[in-house]
Structure formats: structure tokens, C-alpha cells
């Protein structure tokens, strides 16, 4: 009887230890977005809703809205968030300033940033059309990095325009006629602006990628600390994220429903979220690199091109190598 009791006690202890080990395997992580929720943030919500994070031993405790890529980068770098989403050229600039962050997926294979004006008043057919215009600029964000680089790539400088410092949501200044053009994302501001400005054709959109701004767009990043000390966590996080990425591309409408469910304030803006997502599916999510490397793929060649654009136009504060800016160790095809 004593032996049977001892065996039972050992079995119970083993079960409790097993459950305890399983509980400890779920890592709590926070995700920091660059801005308010947008279409290209859908992967985080889909991975959480469908249990992909859970299946990879991850408990996402929060997906936080942000106030711009620079702030998102700082929050991840100092450990106040574990993973972030934002503009990758801005990440390169921050890296050149010593911020310990690293890109782990290029969601937008080309930049979705563009210069935007009202078609009926100031159509933009080339960068030269920006000369003399009053441009609304938020000087602390990724759009400012883009704006300066675009001008330099086309033989222009900030002296060729008038700059008005605006605070987010800065696109409203365009609608009110206080500025004549603003930089913005075709997968973010454009659908919202079109909805307010009169629908398709109401905006004049000049995509930077067509005029020398040949760089990555937004992507997922983490801190050097996690990349170096917790590589398994980063690998599991990206496995869940990429699973969701496939789902989002395959069924953007279902993805929008999940985003709106988790963010009730978007219940009446599903059409805008869908338009944002569709713009990326049509223009930025895939490239020649994703054909071989899968969604989120990054290469030395494209990263070097991104760094060259930023370096040649004086945006980087110091030289930085591609190998220090990104890691593809956590991507799976």
C-alpha cells in the first residue's frame, strides 16, 4: 500500500510538473505598432485570434497603438515592447544613431510612401511639381525621412518648397486647404483621404518608388537583446506571424473582420481597412524576392539598396552595414 501510494504521489507530481512546464513555455510578449490600427497590421490580430501565437508558445498580452515609427523603435529598443512594426528606412536611420533594433521581416517589399495632393487643385505628375508648394510635414516621423530622400533623389532640396510643420493627423491639413501636399502611405492615408475627399480620383498620388525612393517599406522588428539572447522566441513569433500573413493575403475580407472585432472603433471603417490591405496586396507585399524566400523575405542586395539611397542623400547619421540592420534568421518560407 505504501508503494502504491508513493507511485500515485509521484505520478501526480509528474503531471503537475508537466502542466507547470507547459505554462512556463508560453512567453508573454507585447507588440508595438507605429500608428493607429491599419490594414497592414492585420497579421498580428489574425495570428492572435486564430491561435497561431498560442500554438507557438506565445501569449500576446497587448498590441499597442503608436505615435510614429521613431517612438515604436525606441520602445522596443529599451524593452518596453518585445516586437514592433514600422518603417524600415527609419529603422536604418535609428540604427545609424546607435539604437539597438533589428529588422526581422520586410512586410512591404517596396515603400508605399507617396506625395499626395488634391487632384483638382495641385496635380502631381513628377517631383518637379512639388517646387514652390506648401508641404505639410511632421518632422519627427518616417514621412519626413521619405520626403527628404525623395527630394534629394530628384535633384531638389527643402529650399525648393515651403514647409509647414503639422501634427498628426496631418492629412487633415490637406483637406482643409492649409497645405498643398503631404507625404503619406498608399496603404494608410490614401484610402482614408479618398473617402473624405470625394472617392477614387479625388487625389493625385506620386509614389516614391517610381522616382528614386527604391527602399523597403514597413516591417517587423525586435531588439538586439531578443535577437541575440532569445532567438527561439523570435523564431516562434515569426512562425505565427507568417502563418497569419498567408491568411491575410488569401482572404483580406476575413482579416478585416478579425481586426474590427478586436478594435470595435473600426466597425464602421471596414471598407477603409480593406482598401488599405488591398493596396498592399496589389503593390507591396510581394516581389521577386518573395517568390523564392516567401512573404517577408529580405536580402543583402535590397537592404544595401535601401542603405545606399539613405546614405547618398545624407539621411543616415553614420555609415551602417546591411548585416547590422536586419536578420533573416527568423524567417521561414
N, C-alpha and C positions, 0 to 999 in steps of 0.2 A: 504494500500500500504506500509505504514511504517512497519507494522508487517510482511508482505510478504518479504520485503527487509531484515528485521532483520533475519528472518528464513533462507533466502538464504545465508546471510553472515555467520551465524552460521554453516550451512551445509558445506560451502566451508572451513571454518576454521577447522571443524572436519575432512574433507578429508585430508587437508594439515597436520594436526597433525598426522593422521594415517600413511600417507606416511613418515613423519618425524620419527615416532616411528619405522617403518619398516627399514628405512635407518640406524638408530642407532642400530638396532638389529644385523646388520652384523658386527661382530668383526674382525678387521684386525689382522692377525697373520702372523708370519714368521716361516719357518721350516728350521732348520739347519741340513744338512747331515753330516755324519762322513767323507765322502770322495767324490771322483768324482762319478757321477751317476752310479749306478749298478742295477742289476736285482731286488734285494730286496728293492730298493727304489721306485719301480713302484707304490705302493699303493698311495703315495702322489700325483703323477701325474694323476693317474686314478681317484681319488676322486675329483681332481680339474677339469679335463676335462669333467667328466660326471655330474658335478654339485652337487655332494654329499656334499661338503663343503658348497656350496651356500644354499642348501636345509636345512642345519643345522645352518644357520645364520652366516656363517664364510666366510671371504674374505681372501684367502691366497695370500698375497702380494709378497712373494718370497719363493722359495725353493732353498736354498743356498748350493753350493758345499762346502766341508770342507777339512781340512788338518789332520784329525785324530779324534778319539773319545775324547781324553782329551780336545782338543780345542772346540769341539762341546759341551761338558759338561759345560765348563767354559762360553761359550757364552750364553747358556740357563740359567745357574745359575745367571749370572749378568744382565739378562733381555735384552740382545742384540738379542735374539731369544726366541720364545714362546714355541716351541716344537722341539725336536731333535731326531736323530736316531743314534744309535751307540752300541758298545759292552757293554753288561750289567755287566760282571765281572769287567770291567774297571770302570763302574759307581759305583760299590760297593767299589772299592778301593778309588775312589774320595770321596765317601760318608764318608769313614773312615777318610779322611783328612779334613772333615768338609764342603765339597761342598754341598750346598742345592739343590740337584736334586733328583728326584724320578722316578723309572721305572713305566710306566703305561700300557705296553704291552710287552710280550716276543714273538717277531716275530719268532726267531729261538729257538725252544724248546730244542735243544742241540747245542753246539758250532760247527760251520762249520770250525773252525780253524784246520789247519794241518801243519805238516812239509813236505816240498816239495823239491825234488831233481830231477836231470835228471836221468831217469831210466837206461840209457846206461852207466852211469859213477858211480853213487853212489846210488844204490837201498836201500830203507829204509824198512826193514821188521819188525823192532822193535825199541823202543827208544835207545837200546844199540848201534844201528848202527850209532847214532849221535856222539858217542865218537870219539874224535880226528878230527872231521870235522871242517872246517872253515864255520861258520854260519853267514849269513848276518842279522844284527839286526838293526832295527830302535828303539832306546831306549826310545822314548817318546810316543810310540803308544800302542794300545791294543795287538798287536802281541808280544810285549815284556812281558806283563803280562802273556800271554799264555805260552810263551817259558819258563819262569822261573818256572811256576807252573807245566808244563809238566815234566821238568827235575826232580823237587823235588818229584813228584808223582811216579817217577820210580827210586828213589834212586840215582839220579845224581845231579850234580851242574854245575854251569857255568865254573868251573875249568876243567871239562871233555871235554870241547870244546874250540875252538878258535873263538872269536867273532870279527867280523869286523863291525864297525859302518857304516851304509849306510843310504842314504836319499831316500825318495820316488821319482820315482817308484823303490823300492829296488829290485823287482823281476828281473829287467834287469841285475843286477849283477850276477844272477844265469845263465842267458842265455849267458853272456859274459865269464863265467868261472872264475870270480873273487872270488866267494864263491861257496861252495859245497851244501849248503842247505839254505832255508829260511822258516820262518813261513808265512803262508798265508791262505786265505779263499777259501774253495772249491767252494763257490758261488760268487767268485770275481776274485782273481788272477788266479786260476786254468784254467778256460776257456780261458782267455787271454794268459796265458803262453802256453797252449797246442796249440793254434792257431799259436804261434810263434816258438814253439819247434818241431813241426812235427806232431801234431794231437794226437788222442787218443793213449794212451800207451807210449807217449814220456816222461811222468812224473812219478815219484814214489811218491805216496801220502800216508802219515801216519796220519790218522785222530785222533786228540787228544782225542775225546770222547771214543775211543776204548782203550785208555791207561791211564785212570785215570782222565782225564780232563772232569769230568761229571758236566757240568755247563750250564747255559743258554748261548745262543749266543747273537745276536744283538736284539735290541728292541726300542720301542718308550719311550721317557722320557720327563718330563717337570720340571719346578722349583717348589720348595716348595711353593713359593708365589702363583702360579697359582693353584696348587693342593689344597691349603688351602683357598685361597681368591676368586678364580674363578672356583669352581668345576663344575658349569654348562657349562662353556666354554670347560673344559677338557672332559666332558661327550659328548658334541656335536661334538667335534673334533674326538673323538674315534669312535663315531657312524658312521661318514663319512668314517673314515679310515678303519674300519672293514667291511663296505659295499664294499669298493673297494678291500679289501683283498680277500673277497669271489670271486669277479670278476676275480682277478688276478690268483687265483688258478684254477678257472674254465676255463679260456681262456688266458693262458700266452702269446700266439702269439698276441692277440689283445692288451694286456697290453704293450708289447714291441713296438707296432706301436704307441701307445699313448706317451710312453717315448721318442721315436725317433722324434715324431712330436714336442714335447716341447723342445727337445735338438737336433737340426739338426746335430750337430757334430757326432751323433751316427747313422746317416742314413746308413752308410756302416758297422756298427757293430751290427746290429740287431741279427745276429747269436750268437754273444758273449753274449749279453743281455739275449737272450732266454736260452742259455746254463746255465748261472748263475741262472736264475729263476728256471729252471728245476731241477738243483742240489738241491735247497731248497725244491721244491715241493716233490722231491723224498726222501729227507733225513732229513729235519729240521723243516718244517713248522708245522707238526702235531705230536702228541704224545698221550699217554693215557689221559693226562690232557685235551687236546683239544677236545677229544671225548665227555667229559662231560661239559667242560667250554667254548668251542668254540675257534676259532682262537685267538691267542694272550694270552691265559689263563696263569695265574701264580698261584702258590701255595706256602704256607709256607714251605712245605716239600722240593720242588725243590730249592727254594731260600736258604733254610738252607743248603742244599747240596752244592750249589754254594759257599756260605759263608764259609762252612767248608773246602772245597778244598783250597780256598784262604787263610784262617786263618792257616790251618795246614802247609801250605807251605811258610808262612811268607810274603805273598804278601800284606795283609792288614796292614795298619799303626796302627790301633786300632780296638778293638772289635766293631762290629756293628750288630744290631739286624735286622732280616728279615723284621719286621714291619716298620722299618725306611727306608728301601731300596726301597720298592715297595708299590703300591696301586692298588688293582683290582676294586676299586670303580667306575671306569670309563668304565669298560668293559661290553659289553652286548653280550650274546651268539648269 
